[in-house]
């Protein structure tokens, strides 16, 4: 940090304010979006089975990664593990060379 042209202005822990939002997002994903995508997938598979198999074959890795990331088993494993809980922080920096409001920069004398 000493070698960079930035100065720490504020470092604040925002975990208390962010945690309820993360729980809301998780609830939305598990109880609304996942069931909707599964029912749409069943509908499309019934109407266009060949296209569905092709799309699932092409997107298999991505879908497996999303399913693993947002599955309730993975979330339960994360919450019951011994590791530290997720912490969120907000850090603000400003340049050391930035002009402060209301302060005029010093004028340099010309060498001519």
Secondary structure as UniProt FT lines:
FT   TURN            2..3
FT   STRAND          6..13
FT   HELIX           15..28
FT   HELIX           29..33
FT   HELIX           34..47
FT   HELIX           49..58
FT   HELIX           60..70
FT   HELIX           72..80
FT   STRAND          89..95
FT   TURN            96..97
FT   TURN            101..102
//
